[in-house]
Amino acid sequence: MAATTGPRWLVEAGPARARTRRLAADEAVEDGTATLRGTPADLYLALWNRGGTVDDPTGLIDRWHATGAVTW
């Protein structure tokens, strides 16, 4: 996931725990990586299914809403 400007972050989610790390401005991500772009607030809202406007060329948010769940 990346903000529209400023810092970029990579979230790696799998069967185990999700991991996050900050990316350098020139650091590339692997081919096939789903990318979301938006403000932190919009990304947060979108992941919680509360609106938000994000650039989602691969349909990741729709797949997340269909199969994912935010749990505490």
N, C-alpha and C positions, 0 to 999 in steps of 0.2 A: 504494500500500500504506500502511496506517496501523496504528500500534500501538493497542492497546485504550485506553491512556491515554498522555498525554504527546505527544511530537512526532509529526507526520504527515509522510509522505514520498510524493512522486509519482515513479514510475518510468515513463518513456516509452520503450517499446521499439518498434523498427521495423526496416526492412531495414538501416539503418546502425547505428551504435553506440547503446547504451542510455544515457539521460540520467536523472539523479536530481536532485531538488531538494526542499528542506524547504518544507512548506506552513504558512502561518499558521493559527492555530486556527479562524479564521472564513472561511478561503479555500475556496471551492467548487471542485469539479472539473467538467469538462465532462460533459453528459449522455451516457450511453452508455459512460462510462469504467468498466471492470471494477475492482472494489474488493475487496481482501482485508483482513481485520482479524484481528489476533492479536498475540501478543508477538513481539518480534524473534526469539527462539529458535524459536518455532513456525513463523514465516514462513520462516526459513532452512531448517529441517528439511523443511517441505512442498515448498519449491522444489527441494530436493535429493532428493526422493522418499524421505525417511527418517522419515516420520511427521509429527508436529506437528499441532496442532488449530487450524484457522483458520476464520473465517467467510468463506464463498466463495459468495455468492448467485448468481453468474453461471456457475459451473463453470470458472473460469479455471484452477485447478490441474489439473483433469482434461485440459483442452486443452493445457496446458503439458506434462504428462507424455506426451501422445500425439504432440506435434509439436515440442516444444522440447528443447534440450539445453544443459547447462551445460558450457562448454569453458574451458580455460585459455589 
